[in-house]
Amino acid sequence: MTIFPVLVDRRPAYLQASGGPASLLRTPLGAGALLDWLARPVGEATNQPATILTDFEPTAAYRQQVQRSGARIAQIEALRHAGEMVSRLEPSDLLVVIDLRCVPASPPDLRRLAAKVAAERCVRHLVKMQTSQRGTKEYIELDAAGRLRRIQRYYDGVTWLQARAVIASLIPVSMLRDFPAASLANLTLLRGWLAAGVVSRDIGVPAAVFDLDEEAGLRLFCEQHVRQLGANGPPARGYTRFHAGVWVGPGCRVDERARLHAPIVLQSDVQVGAGATLIGPVLVGEGARLGRESVLAHCVVMPHAVVAQGAIVQGRVVCRDVPPGAAPAAHEDAAPARAAVYADAAASPVAPTPGADHGRRTYMAVKRVVEGVVAGLGLIVLMPLLLVTAVAIKLTSRGPVLFLHEREGKDGKPFRCCKFRTMQVDAHQQQRELYRFNDSDGPQFKLDHDPRVTPLGHWLRITNIDELPQLFNVVLGQMSLIGPRPSPFRENQICVPWREARLSVRPGITGLWQICRTDRKAGDFHQWIHYDMLYVRHMSWRLDLGILIATLVTLAGRWSVPVPWLIPAGKLREDDQADWSPRPALELPGVAAFHTPPPPVEVTAASA
């Protein structure tokens, strides 16, 4: 049994105009080409030379260009000859097929496909899960009269699990006997065909994926690498720094009157004429020539292309000679960036500004270490109390000492939140029957006089001793001492901006909501949202220390602390200083007020 790598090279419409050996594998990337970038993950996963199948007839010039690369190449064939290639393999062999239609931002880890193949013989696909711009999809369901019936919300990677693109597939040769070998040209279609009769498994890829069939996809993919090289150092030996963020390969000739604005990478033997202007990110392939007074902005120039004197090119992949004063023809310009990038959800709406990003990363790292040490010391000091409480729980009611419940942590990663058990063992089963008595105005369930709480549990809740085992979660890095209250996925679905904000940090044992809320009896979901977002927006060492002191002084929030005592009034924005009253109208976009607890609803899939 041997695993053979197969690279399917393409020549999309925007490259076909070149008339030369230009193809996706020969696209310049860093100091080499896309083929060189893929060589390492292919070698790590298979330790075999790669076969290249092309959707065009490979010419002698193309073969020469490919063989010059540092990659190990076994053979180069047109896709129509793929059947002959497959017929020469043993039925026990496998193919790792890489589809250049979709390329991840970082080199694909093909070892995940090839792991334990002897024990698990099935088709495996490396896929990018379908995502939306905000990580959320909403469907509005109407009744027969056109009135709103319900709004259903799906979250990427949790309740929305559709695959968007196939990056690579591991396929046993024996399973290709019923399919034409040319089907390797489209792994997305092949995945659907194989799933109908073959055991298969999808492996998700977290990185953004670029659609190289779109010109914008290839340009954005190359631009990302140019930015990384501009910040991290020379692409390879022999490259010199022209100035900050501009790297020039060996043999390049750049006129002193040319204007180069980083980030820019010029591969070997590039010529830049007098007065030429390059506005990065720009990547210029080997041997390309940029004429006098030419202007290039946000471009990728293929090897040996010529941009004539005075030509202006913006946001293009230049794969042919550009005449004076002209830009290359557009390809499907109606939506140049359409479907070009399959990226993860956008950043939180309350994320820090770029200038504060470094400071916040440092603060978060130091906070993690300090809180871990403090939590560890707290466990040592409080161990006698923890042991006495554990014994008391065991003696007064049947069931485990600890209540472990799955909550969402930072970035939505689930973890088991640890608390002392304060309820009867079957409390969860009783919740549906008690739901109509819910005192909360949000997704959480709360009763002032909950019959499921044990007598000892009632006392533990009053003193907040039931929360102390969460110190173990802090030591493990799953929680913080200070932060938003940890909640299960069901409670985090109601408000998208709130979810994004609170999941951008680790949840905490105590926080602003616990000590500043004023609407405890009537239900305070709106204040919960407000104070969580307020904390994420203003989090700092000073605020953390103030919350910790206020928690101790107020006995974990027995009475409310005014926000200006913790966050100076000068730092509060207008929307931070809301005057909260019972059941206020919520002013966050996209969030509806909950004045009446909704009954349990069986959710079914709704069509778009």
C-alpha positions as CSV (number, residue, x, y, z in Angstrom):
1,M,0.0,0.0,0.0
2,T,1.5,3.3,-1.1
3,I,0.1,6.8,-1.1
4,F,0.7,8.8,-4.3
5,P,0.2,12.6,-4.5
6,V,-1.6,14.1,-7.4
7,L,-1.7,17.8,-8.1
8,V,-4.4,19.0,-10.5
9,D,-3.0,22.1,-12.3
10,R,-5.4,24.5,-13.9
11,R,-5.4,27.4,-16.4
12,P,-8.5,29.5,-15.6
13,A,-9.9,31.9,-18.1
14,Y,-7.8,34.8,-16.8
15,L,-4.6,32.9,-17.4
16,Q,-5.5,31.4,-20.8
17,A,-4.8,34.8,-22.4
18,S,-1.1,34.5,-21.8
19,G,-0.5,31.9,-24.5
20,G,2.5,30.7,-22.6
21,P,3.2,28.2,-19.7
22,A,1.3,30.3,-17.1
23,S,-0.8,28.1,-14.8
24,L,-1.8,28.0,-11.2
25,L,1.1,25.8,-10.2
26,R,3.5,28.3,-11.8
27,T,2.0,31.3,-10.1
28,P,4.8,33.3,-8.3
29,L,4.7,33.0,-4.5
30,G,7.4,34.3,-2.3
31,A,10.7,33.4,-3.9
32,G,9.3,30.5,-5.9
33,A,6.0,29.3,-7.2
34,L,2.8,27.8,-5.8
35,L,4.3,24.4,-6.7
36,D,7.3,25.0,-4.4
37,W,4.9,26.1,-1.6
38,L,3.0,22.7,-1.9
39,A,6.1,20.6,-2.1
40,R,6.7,20.4,1.6
41,P,3.3,19.3,2.8
42,V,3.1,16.8,-0.1
43,G,6.5,15.3,0.9
44,E,5.6,15.2,4.6
45,A,2.4,13.3,4.0
46,T,3.4,10.8,1.3
47,N,7.2,10.8,0.8
48,Q,6.5,10.1,-2.9
49,P,7.2,12.2,-6.0
50,A,4.0,14.0,-7.3
51,T,2.1,13.4,-10.4
52,I,0.8,16.5,-12.1
53,L,-2.5,16.3,-14.1
54,T,-3.4,19.4,-16.2
55,D,-6.7,20.5,-17.6
56,F,-4.8,21.8,-20.6
57,E,-2.3,20.1,-22.9
58,P,1.2,20.5,-21.2
59,T,3.7,21.9,-23.7
60,A,7.4,21.5,-23.7
61,A,7.8,24.9,-22.2
62,Y,5.4,24.1,-19.4
63,R,7.2,20.8,-18.6
64,Q,10.6,22.6,-18.5
65,Q,9.3,25.3,-16.1
66,V,7.8,22.6,-13.8
67,Q,11.0,20.4,-13.8
68,R,13.1,23.5,-12.8
69,S,11.3,23.7,-9.5
70,G,12.6,22.1,-6.4
71,A,9.6,19.7,-6.1
72,R,9.9,16.0,-6.8
73,I,7.9,15.3,-9.9
74,A,7.2,11.8,-11.2
75,Q,5.2,12.6,-14.3
76,I,3.2,15.3,-16.0
77,E,0.1,14.3,-18.0
78,A,-3.0,15.8,-19.3
79,L,-6.1,15.1,-17.3
80,R,-7.5,13.0,-20.1
81,H,-4.7,10.5,-19.5
82,A,-5.5,10.1,-15.8
83,G,-7.2,6.7,-16.4
84,E,-4.0,5.3,-17.7
85,M,-2.1,6.6,-14.7
86,V,-4.6,5.0,-12.3
87,S,-4.6,1.7,-14.1
88,R,-0.9,1.3,-13.4
89,L,-1.5,1.4,-9.6
90,E,-2.3,-1.4,-7.2
91,P,-5.9,-1.7,-5.9
92,S,-4.5,-1.2,-2.4
93,D,-2.8,2.1,-3.3
94,L,-4.3,5.4,-2.4
95,L,-4.2,8.9,-4.1
96,V,-3.9,12.2,-2.3
97,V,-5.5,14.6,-4.8
98,I,-4.9,18.3,-4.3
99,D,-7.4,20.5,-6.1
100,L,-5.9,23.9,-6.9
101,R,-9.3,25.3,-7.4
102,C,-9.3,25.9,-3.6
103,V,-6.2,26.7,-1.7
104,P,-5.9,27.4,2.1
105,A,-4.1,30.5,3.4
106,S,-1.5,28.3,5.0
107,P,0.0,25.0,3.6
108,P,-2.5,22.2,4.0
109,D,-1.7,19.6,6.6
110,L,-2.1,16.5,4.4
111,R,-0.9,14.3,7.2
112,R,-4.4,14.5,8.6
113,L,-5.6,12.8,5.5
114,A,-3.0,10.1,5.5
115,A,-3.0,9.2,9.2
116,K,-4.0,5.6,10.2
117,V,-5.1,4.7,6.7
118,A,-4.4,1.0,7.3
119,A,-6.8,0.9,10.2
120,E,-9.6,3.0,8.5
121,R,-10.0,2.4,4.8
122,C,-12.3,5.1,3.6
123,V,-12.4,8.2,1.5
124,R,-11.3,11.4,3.4
125,H,-11.7,15.0,2.4
126,L,-10.0,18.1,3.6
127,V,-12.8,20.6,3.5
128,K,-13.5,24.2,4.3
129,M,-16.7,24.6,6.2
130,Q,-19.2,27.1,4.8
131,T,-19.1,30.3,6.7
132,S,-20.8,33.7,6.5
133,Q,-19.3,37.1,7.0
134,R,-20.5,37.3,10.6
135,G,-20.4,33.6,11.4
136,T,-24.2,33.5,11.5
137,K,-27.0,32.8,9.2
138,E,-30.6,33.8,10.0
139,Y,-33.8,32.5,8.4
140,I,-37.1,34.2,8.8
141,E,-40.1,31.8,8.7
142,L,-43.5,33.2,7.9
143,D,-47.0,31.7,8.3
144,A,-49.5,31.3,5.5
145,A,-50.7,34.9,6.1
146,G,-47.1,36.3,5.7
147,R,-46.7,37.1,9.4
148,L,-43.5,36.4,11.2
149,R,-43.6,33.0,12.8
150,R,-40.0,32.6,14.0
151,I,-36.4,33.5,13.4
152,Q,-33.9,30.7,13.2
153,R,-30.3,31.4,13.6
154,Y,-27.4,29.0,12.7
155,Y,-23.8,29.4,13.8
156,D,-20.8,28.4,11.7
157,G,-19.2,25.2,13.0
158,V,-21.9,24.5,15.6
159,T,-25.3,24.4,14.0
160,W,-24.2,25.2,10.4
161,L,-22.0,22.3,9.2
162,Q,-22.1,22.5,5.4
163,A,-18.8,22.1,3.5
164,R,-18.0,25.0,1.2
165,A,-15.0,23.6,-0.7
166,V,-12.8,20.5,-1.0
167,I,-9.1,21.2,-0.7
168,A,-7.7,17.7,-1.0
169,S,-9.0,14.1,-0.9
170,L,-7.5,10.8,0.0
171,I,-9.1,8.2,-2.3
172,P,-8.3,4.5,-2.5
173,V,-7.6,3.5,-6.1
174,S,-10.1,0.7,-5.9
175,M,-12.9,3.2,-5.4
176,L,-12.1,5.0,-8.6
177,R,-13.1,2.0,-10.8
178,D,-16.7,3.2,-11.1
179,F,-15.8,6.8,-11.8
180,P,-14.0,8.3,-14.7
181,A,-10.5,9.4,-13.7
182,A,-11.2,12.8,-15.2
183,S,-13.5,13.3,-12.2
184,L,-10.4,14.1,-10.2
185,A,-10.6,17.6,-11.8
186,N,-13.4,18.6,-9.5
187,L,-13.1,17.2,-6.0
188,T,-16.3,18.9,-4.8
189,L,-18.4,16.9,-7.4
190,L,-16.4,13.8,-6.8
191,R,-17.0,14.1,-3.0
192,G,-20.8,14.1,-3.7
193,W,-20.6,11.1,-6.0
194,L,-18.5,9.0,-3.7
195,A,-20.7,9.8,-0.7
196,A,-23.6,8.1,-2.4
197,G,-22.0,4.7,-2.1
198,V,-18.6,4.9,-0.3
199,V,-17.8,5.4,3.4
200,S,-16.2,8.9,3.6
201,R,-15.2,11.4,6.3
202,D,-14.7,15.1,6.2
203,I,-11.9,16.9,8.0
204,G,-12.4,20.6,8.5
205,V,-9.8,23.3,7.8
206,P,-9.9,26.4,10.1
207,A,-7.9,28.7,7.8
208,A,-9.4,30.9,5.1
209,V,-9.6,29.3,1.6
210,F,-9.0,31.1,-1.7
211,D,-10.9,30.2,-4.9
212,L,-8.2,30.4,-7.5
213,D,-10.6,29.9,-10.3
214,E,-11.4,33.6,-9.7
215,E,-8.8,36.2,-10.6
216,A,-9.5,38.0,-7.3
217,G,-8.9,34.8,-5.4
218,L,-5.5,34.3,-6.8
219,R,-4.6,38.0,-6.3
220,L,-5.7,38.0,-2.7
221,F,-3.9,34.7,-2.0
222,C,-0.6,36.1,-3.3
223,E,-1.1,39.5,-1.6
224,Q,-1.5,37.7,1.8
225,H,1.9,36.1,1.3
226,V,3.5,39.3,0.2
227,R,2.3,41.0,3.4
228,Q,3.7,38.2,5.5
229,L,7.1,38.3,3.8
230,G,7.2,42.0,4.1
231,A,6.9,41.7,7.9
232,N,8.8,38.5,8.5
233,G,12.0,38.8,6.5
234,P,13.6,37.8,3.2
235,P,11.7,35.2,1.1
236,A,14.9,33.2,0.4
237,R,18.7,33.4,0.3
238,G,20.0,36.0,-2.1
239,Y,17.1,38.5,-1.5
240,T,18.0,41.9,-0.3
241,R,15.8,44.6,1.3
242,F,15.4,47.5,-1.0
243,H,13.8,49.4,1.9
244,A,11.3,48.5,4.7
245,G,8.8,45.9,3.4
246,V,10.3,45.7,-0.1
247,W,12.4,42.6,-1.0
248,V,14.4,42.3,-4.2
249,G,15.6,39.0,-5.7
250,P,19.0,38.4,-7.3
251,G,19.6,39.9,-10.7
252,C,16.9,42.6,-10.4
253,R,17.5,46.1,-11.8
254,V,15.4,48.8,-10.1
255,D,15.9,52.3,-11.4
256,E,16.7,54.8,-8.7
257,R,13.8,57.0,-9.8
258,A,11.3,54.2,-9.4
259,R,8.9,54.5,-6.4
260,L,8.2,51.4,-4.5
261,H,5.6,51.4,-1.7
262,A,5.6,48.3,0.6
263,P,4.8,45.5,0.8
264,I,6.5,44.4,-2.5
265,V,8.4,41.2,-3.5
266,L,10.4,41.3,-6.8
267,Q,11.6,37.8,-7.8
268,S,14.9,37.3,-9.7
269,D,15.8,39.2,-12.8
270,V,13.0,41.7,-12.7
271,Q,13.5,45.1,-14.3
272,V,11.7,48.2,-13.1
273,G,12.1,51.3,-15.3
274,A,12.6,54.9,-14.4
275,G,9.6,56.7,-12.8
276,A,7.6,53.4,-12.4
277,T,5.4,53.3,-9.4
278,L,4.5,50.2,-7.4
279,I,1.9,50.4,-4.7
280,G,1.8,47.2,-2.6
281,P,0.9,44.6,-2.1
282,V,2.6,43.7,-5.4
283,L,4.3,40.4,-6.4
284,V,6.4,40.4,-9.6
285,G,7.4,37.1,-11.0
286,E,10.9,36.3,-12.3
287,G,12.1,38.0,-15.5
288,A,9.1,40.4,-15.7
289,R,9.7,43.9,-17.0
290,L,7.9,47.0,-15.8
291,G,8.3,49.9,-18.2
292,R,9.1,53.6,-17.5
293,E,6.3,55.6,-15.8
294,S,4.2,52.5,-15.5
295,V,1.9,52.2,-12.4
296,L,1.0,49.0,-10.7
297,A,-1.2,48.8,-7.6
298,H,-2.3,45.6,-5.8
299,C,-1.2,43.3,-8.6
300,V,0.4,40.0,-9.3
301,V,2.7,39.9,-12.4
302,M,3.3,36.5,-13.8
303,P,6.9,35.5,-14.8
304,H,8.3,37.1,-17.9
305,A,5.3,39.4,-18.5
306,V,6.0,42.9,-19.8
307,V,4.2,46.0,-18.7
308,A,4.8,48.7,-21.3
309,Q,5.8,52.3,-20.6
310,G,3.0,54.4,-19.1
311,A,0.7,51.4,-18.6
312,I,-1.6,51.5,-15.5
313,V,-2.7,48.3,-13.9
314,Q,-4.7,48.0,-10.7
315,G,-6.0,44.9,-8.9
316,R,-5.0,42.5,-11.6
317,V,-3.2,39.2,-12.3
318,V,-1.0,40.3,-15.2
319,C,-0.2,37.2,-17.3
320,R,0.4,38.8,-20.7
321,D,2.2,41.8,-22.1
322,V,0.4,45.1,-21.3
323,P,0.5,47.7,-24.0
324,P,1.2,51.4,-23.3
325,G,-1.6,53.2,-21.4
326,A,-3.8,50.1,-21.1
327,A,-4.8,47.7,-18.4
328,P,-5.5,44.0,-18.9
329,A,-9.0,43.1,-19.9
330,A,-11.3,42.3,-17.0
331,H,-12.6,38.8,-16.5
332,E,-16.1,38.6,-15.1
333,D,-15.8,42.1,-13.7
334,A,-19.4,42.2,-12.5
335,A,-18.3,40.9,-9.2
336,P,-14.4,40.7,-9.2
337,A,-14.2,39.5,-5.6
338,R,-17.2,37.2,-5.7
339,A,-16.6,34.0,-3.9
340,A,-12.9,34.7,-4.0
341,V,-12.3,33.9,-0.3
342,Y,-14.0,31.5,2.0
343,A,-13.0,33.1,5.3
344,D,-14.0,32.7,8.9
345,A,-16.3,35.0,10.7
346,A,-15.4,38.6,11.0
347,A,-13.9,40.0,14.2
348,S,-16.0,41.0,17.1
349,P,-17.7,44.4,16.8
350,V,-16.1,45.5,20.0
351,A,-12.6,44.3,19.2
352,P,-9.8,46.7,20.0
353,T,-8.4,49.1,17.4
354,P,-5.2,48.0,15.6
355,G,-3.1,50.4,17.6
356,A,-4.2,48.8,20.8
357,D,-3.9,45.2,19.6
358,H,-0.4,44.6,20.8
359,G,-1.2,46.0,24.2
360,R,-4.3,43.9,24.6
361,R,-2.4,40.7,23.6
362,T,0.2,41.4,26.2
363,Y,-2.5,42.1,28.8
364,M,-4.3,38.9,28.0
365,A,-1.1,36.8,28.2
366,V,-0.1,38.3,31.5
367,K,-3.6,38.0,32.9
368,R,-3.7,34.3,32.0
369,V,-0.5,33.7,34.0
370,V,-1.3,35.8,37.0
371,E,-4.9,34.5,37.3
372,G,-3.6,30.9,37.1
373,V,-1.2,31.5,39.9
374,V,-3.8,33.3,42.0
375,A,-6.4,30.5,41.4
376,G,-3.9,27.9,42.4
377,L,-3.0,29.6,45.6
378,G,-6.8,30.1,46.3
379,L,-7.4,26.4,45.9
380,I,-4.7,25.6,48.4
381,V,-6.0,28.1,51.0
382,L,-9.6,27.1,50.5
383,M,-9.0,23.4,50.3
384,P,-10.4,22.7,53.9
385,L,-13.6,24.6,53.0
386,L,-13.9,22.7,49.7
387,L,-13.5,19.3,51.4
388,V,-16.0,20.1,54.1
389,T,-18.5,21.3,51.5
390,A,-18.0,18.1,49.4
391,V,-18.6,15.9,52.4
392,A,-21.7,17.9,53.4
393,I,-23.2,17.5,49.8
394,K,-22.5,13.8,49.8
395,L,-24.2,13.4,53.2
396,T,-27.3,15.5,52.6
397,S,-28.4,14.4,49.1
398,R,-27.8,11.6,46.6
399,G,-25.7,12.2,43.5
400,P,-22.2,13.5,42.7
401,V,-20.5,16.3,44.6
402,L,-19.7,18.3,41.5
403,F,-22.0,19.5,38.7
404,L,-20.1,19.5,35.4
405,H,-21.9,21.3,32.6
406,E,-20.7,22.1,29.1
407,R,-20.2,25.8,28.5
408,E,-18.7,27.8,25.6
409,G,-15.3,29.3,26.3
410,K,-13.1,31.6,24.3
411,D,-13.7,31.4,20.5
412,G,-16.7,29.1,21.3
413,K,-14.5,26.2,22.4
414,P,-16.6,24.0,24.7
415,F,-15.4,23.1,28.2
416,R,-16.8,21.5,31.3
417,C,-17.7,24.2,33.9
418,C,-17.2,22.9,37.5
419,K,-19.5,23.8,40.3
420,F,-20.7,22.3,43.5
421,R,-24.0,20.5,43.0
422,T,-26.9,22.5,44.5
423,M,-29.8,20.8,42.9
424,Q,-31.5,17.4,42.8
425,V,-30.0,14.8,40.4
426,D,-33.0,15.0,38.0
427,A,-33.1,18.8,37.9
428,H,-32.6,19.0,34.2
429,Q,-35.5,16.7,33.4
430,Q,-37.8,18.9,35.6
431,Q,-36.9,22.1,33.8
432,R,-39.4,21.7,30.9
433,E,-42.3,21.3,33.4
434,L,-41.2,24.4,35.3
435,Y,-40.4,26.6,32.2
436,R,-43.7,28.5,32.4
437,F,-42.7,29.8,35.8
438,N,-39.4,31.2,34.5
439,D,-38.6,34.6,36.2
440,S,-35.9,35.5,33.6
441,D,-36.6,37.6,30.6
442,G,-33.9,36.1,28.4
443,P,-32.7,32.6,27.2
444,Q,-31.5,31.6,30.7
445,F,-33.8,29.7,33.1
446,K,-34.2,31.1,36.7
447,L,-36.7,30.7,39.5
448,D,-36.6,32.7,42.7
449,H,-37.9,29.7,44.6
450,D,-36.7,26.8,42.6
451,P,-38.1,23.5,44.0
452,R,-35.1,21.6,42.6
453,V,-32.6,23.3,44.8
454,T,-31.6,21.3,47.9
455,P,-31.6,22.9,51.4
456,L,-27.8,22.8,51.5
457,G,-27.7,24.0,47.9
458,H,-29.8,27.1,48.8
459,W,-27.2,28.1,51.4
460,L,-24.3,27.4,49.0
461,R,-25.9,29.7,46.4
462,I,-26.5,32.5,48.9
463,T,-22.8,32.4,50.0
464,N,-21.5,31.7,46.4
465,I,-19.5,28.8,47.7
466,D,-20.9,26.7,44.9
467,E,-18.8,28.8,42.5
468,L,-15.5,28.0,44.1
469,P,-14.7,24.8,42.1
470,Q,-14.5,27.1,39.0
471,L,-11.0,27.9,40.3
472,F,-10.0,24.6,38.7
473,N,-11.2,25.9,35.4
474,V,-9.1,29.0,35.9
475,V,-6.0,27.0,36.6
476,L,-6.6,24.9,33.4
477,G,-6.9,28.1,31.4
478,Q,-10.6,27.6,30.5
479,M,-11.8,30.5,32.5
480,S,-10.7,33.8,34.1
481,L,-11.3,35.2,37.5
482,I,-12.8,38.2,35.8
483,G,-14.9,38.0,32.6
484,P,-18.4,37.4,31.2
485,R,-20.4,34.7,32.8
486,P,-19.9,31.3,31.1
487,S,-23.0,30.1,29.3
488,P,-24.0,27.1,27.2
489,F,-24.4,27.4,23.5
490,R,-28.2,27.6,23.7
491,E,-28.0,30.8,25.8
492,N,-25.4,32.4,23.5
493,Q,-27.5,32.3,20.4
494,I,-29.9,35.2,21.1
495,C,-27.7,38.2,20.3
496,V,-25.0,38.0,17.6
497,P,-22.9,41.0,18.6
498,W,-23.1,39.9,22.2
499,R,-22.0,36.3,21.3
500,E,-19.1,37.6,19.3
501,A,-18.0,39.9,22.1
502,R,-18.2,37.6,25.0
503,L,-16.6,34.7,23.2
504,S,-13.6,36.9,22.2
505,V,-12.4,36.5,25.8
506,R,-12.3,33.7,28.4
507,P,-15.4,33.6,30.6
508,G,-15.0,34.6,34.3
509,I,-16.1,33.6,37.7
510,T,-17.2,37.2,38.4
511,G,-17.7,40.3,36.2
512,L,-19.4,43.6,35.7
513,W,-22.9,42.0,35.3
514,Q,-22.7,40.3,38.7
515,I,-21.8,43.5,40.6
516,C,-23.5,46.3,38.6
517,R,-26.9,44.9,37.6
518,T,-30.0,46.4,39.2
519,D,-32.8,44.4,37.8
520,R,-32.4,41.1,39.6
521,K,-36.0,40.3,40.4
522,A,-37.7,41.3,37.1
523,G,-35.2,39.7,34.9
524,D,-32.1,41.4,33.5
525,F,-31.1,39.8,30.2
526,H,-30.7,43.2,28.6
527,Q,-28.3,44.3,31.4
528,W,-26.4,41.0,31.0
529,I,-25.8,41.9,27.3
530,H,-24.9,45.5,28.2
531,Y,-22.4,44.7,30.9
532,D,-20.7,41.9,29.0
533,M,-20.0,44.1,26.0
534,L,-19.0,47.0,28.3
535,Y,-16.4,44.8,29.9
536,V,-14.9,43.5,26.7
537,R,-14.7,47.0,25.3
538,H,-12.9,48.5,28.4
539,M,-11.1,45.4,29.9
540,S,-7.9,46.3,31.6
541,W,-5.9,45.5,34.7
542,R,-7.5,48.5,36.6
543,L,-11.0,47.3,35.7
544,D,-10.2,43.7,36.7
545,L,-8.9,44.8,40.0
546,G,-11.9,47.0,40.6
547,I,-14.3,44.2,39.8
548,L,-12.4,41.8,42.1
549,I,-12.5,44.3,45.0
550,A,-16.1,45.1,44.4
551,T,-17.0,41.4,44.4
552,L,-15.4,40.9,47.8
553,V,-16.9,44.1,49.3
554,T,-20.4,43.5,48.1
555,L,-20.3,39.8,48.9
556,A,-20.4,38.8,45.3
557,G,-23.0,41.4,44.2
558,R,-25.4,41.6,47.1
559,W,-25.9,45.2,46.1
560,S,-25.1,47.1,43.0
561,V,-21.9,49.1,42.2
562,P,-22.2,52.2,39.9
563,V,-20.3,51.7,36.7
564,P,-18.4,55.1,37.0
565,W,-16.8,53.7,40.2
566,L,-15.1,51.1,38.0
567,I,-14.8,52.8,34.6
568,P,-14.0,56.6,34.7
569,A,-16.8,58.6,33.1
570,G,-14.4,60.2,30.7
571,K,-13.8,56.8,29.1
572,L,-17.4,55.8,28.8
573,R,-19.0,56.3,25.3
574,E,-22.5,57.6,25.0
575,D,-23.9,54.1,24.4
576,D,-22.0,52.9,27.4
577,Q,-23.8,55.2,29.8
578,A,-27.4,53.9,29.3
579,D,-29.7,54.6,32.2
580,W,-31.1,51.1,32.8
581,S,-34.6,50.7,34.1
582,P,-36.7,47.5,34.5
583,R,-37.1,45.8,31.2
584,P,-35.6,48.6,29.1
585,A,-35.8,48.7,25.3
586,L,-32.6,47.2,24.0
587,E,-30.7,49.4,21.6
588,L,-28.2,46.9,20.2
589,P,-28.7,46.3,16.5
590,G,-30.3,43.0,15.5
591,V,-31.6,42.2,19.0
592,A,-35.2,42.0,20.0
593,A,-36.4,42.6,23.5
594,F,-37.7,39.6,25.5
595,H,-40.6,40.8,27.7
596,T,-42.3,37.4,27.9
597,P,-40.4,34.1,28.3
598,P,-41.0,32.2,25.0
599,P,-42.2,28.6,25.4
600,P,-40.0,25.8,24.3
601,V,-40.1,25.4,20.5
602,E,-39.2,22.5,18.5
603,V,-36.9,23.9,15.8
604,T,-37.1,22.5,12.3
605,A,-35.0,23.4,9.3
606,A,-36.5,26.4,7.3
607,S,-35.8,27.1,3.7
608,A,-34.1,30.4,2.8
